[in-house]
């Protein structure tokens, strides 16, 4: 099993639009073979001094059975359509793919 943490910085004023688009795509992703979890999350102010809080950042939390399932997800037709629709809303994306040690 692998976990994916995707950090997406959204352009100013586009967060609500992005989240609506992302959430509309979630049922198709959750129906993919090998998908265990897939959801967007936004920062909550915890008061912890080490927390880097950004109002326009979305963290996507994913869990997949295998790397091969994640690779198939990346090229799925609904992900290509989502990527095209979201590209003007996104400033930057970073991705971490990890497994339990």
C-alpha positions in Angstrom: 0.0 0.0 0.0 1.2 3.5 -0.8 0.2 6.9 0.4 0.3 10.0 -1.8 0.4 13.6 -0.4 -0.2 16.1 -3.2 0.2 19.8 -2.4 -1.6 22.2 -4.8 -1.2 25.9 -4.6 -4.3 27.6 -6.1 -4.3 31.0 -7.8 -5.7 33.9 -5.8 -9.5 33.9 -5.8 -9.9 30.4 -7.5 -10.0 28.1 -4.4 -13.8 27.6 -4.3 -13.9 27.0 -8.1 -11.0 24.5 -7.8 -12.6 22.6 -4.9 -15.9 22.3 -6.8 -14.1 20.9 -9.8 -11.9 18.5 -7.7 -14.9 17.2 -5.7 -16.9 16.6 -8.9 -14.0 14.3 -10.1 -13.7 12.4 -6.8 -16.4 9.7 -7.5 -14.6 8.7 -10.7 -11.3 8.4 -8.8 -12.8 6.5 -5.9 -14.2 4.0 -8.4 -10.8 3.3 -9.9 -9.3 -0.1 -9.2 -6.8 0.1 -6.3 -8.0 3.4 -4.8 -8.5 3.3 -1.1 -8.8 7.0 -0.1 -8.8 10.2 -2.1 -9.9 13.5 -0.8 -9.0 17.2 -0.7 -8.1 19.0 2.6 -7.5 22.6 3.4 -5.3 24.1 6.2 -6.7 24.6 9.6 -5.1 27.0 12.0 -3.7 24.8 14.8 -1.7 27.5 16.5 1.4 25.2 16.3 4.4 27.4 15.5 5.8 24.9 13.0 2.7 24.9 10.9 2.9 26.6 7.5 -0.6 27.7 6.8 -1.8 28.9 3.4 -5.4 29.8 2.6 -5.0 29.0 -1.0 -3.4 25.6 -0.6 -5.1 22.2 -1.1 -3.6 19.0 0.2 -4.8 15.9 -1.5 -4.6 12.8 0.6 -4.6 9.5 -1.4 -4.0 5.9 -0.7 -3.5 3.2 -3.4 -3.0 -0.5 -3.2 0.1 -0.4 -5.5 2.3 2.1 -7.4 0.8 0.5 -10.6 -2.7 1.6 -9.5 -1.4 5.1 -9.0 0.3 5.1 -12.4 -3.0 4.0 -14.1 -4.8 6.8 -12.2 -2.4 9.4 -13.6 -3.4 8.6 -17.2 -7.1 7.9 -16.6 -9.4 9.8 -19.1 -11.2 11.6 -16.2 -7.8 12.8 -14.8 -6.8 14.2 -18.1 -10.1 16.1 -18.4 -9.7 17.3 -14.8 -6.1 18.4 -15.4 -7.2 20.4 -18.5 -10.0 22.1 -16.6 -7.9 22.9 -13.6 -4.7 24.0 -15.2 -5.4 27.7 -15.1 -6.4 27.6 -11.4 -3.2 26.0 -10.3 0.1 27.8 -9.5 2.2 24.9 -8.3 1.9 21.2 -7.5 4.3 19.0 -5.5 3.8 15.3 -4.9 5.1 12.9 -2.3 4.6 9.1 -2.7 5.4 7.2 0.5 4.9 3.9 2.2 4.9 2.9 5.8 8.4 2.2 7.1 
